[in-house]
Amino acid sequence: MHVQEWLETVPAVSVYVLVGVVIGLESLGIPLPGEIVLVSSALLASQHGDIDPYILGACATAGAIIGDSIGYAIGRKGGRPLLARLGAKFPKHFGEAQIAMAERSFQKWGMWAVFFGRFVALLRIFAGPLAGVLRMPYWKFLIANVLGGIVWAGGTTAVVYSVGVVAEAWLKRFSWLGLLFAVLIGITSMLVLRNRAKKAAEPKPSAGEPDPVPAAD
């Protein structure tokens, strides 16, 4: 059975729940492909009359806001030992390089790192827990969290759905290309962010200090 045909057999309520849960868990701090699920579901909604894009966007937004809030509470209670445990369990996502990049973003942008982080795959996982670990005032976190969730989840749903409606005839014949494109974008962004994270974590010599000399064998 074709993937698109199989997706069209899934009840609309299951799609809403799947989107909300996956995005919520990702925002909480669990590495899941929330953006890919949202893009795929919005494309499906553009071709599946039973799926309401407004409900889909609302579920995605609720999942993002609630998940981030739970992540904030967990990070505030667990502190840095929590990041150390996550790093041991998920070294590819919570390693020292990734944490260093996220902390630099928070130091530079403050509460808006939560807002802008919603649009970056790696920071989307870190934003809630790290804001809690760094003891960001909750009211600042909540404002950025709500605005980021609405703009990212609602905006992504609206844009992808609109494009899907316009290109409905093309997507019916080549719908798998839309999903493939979303997957490639997700993988590419993760590779770029991982490379930047490694560079951000590399120690830089202080001014006036000579570069370290490698030890002799």
Disulfide bonds with the S-S distance in Angstrom:
none
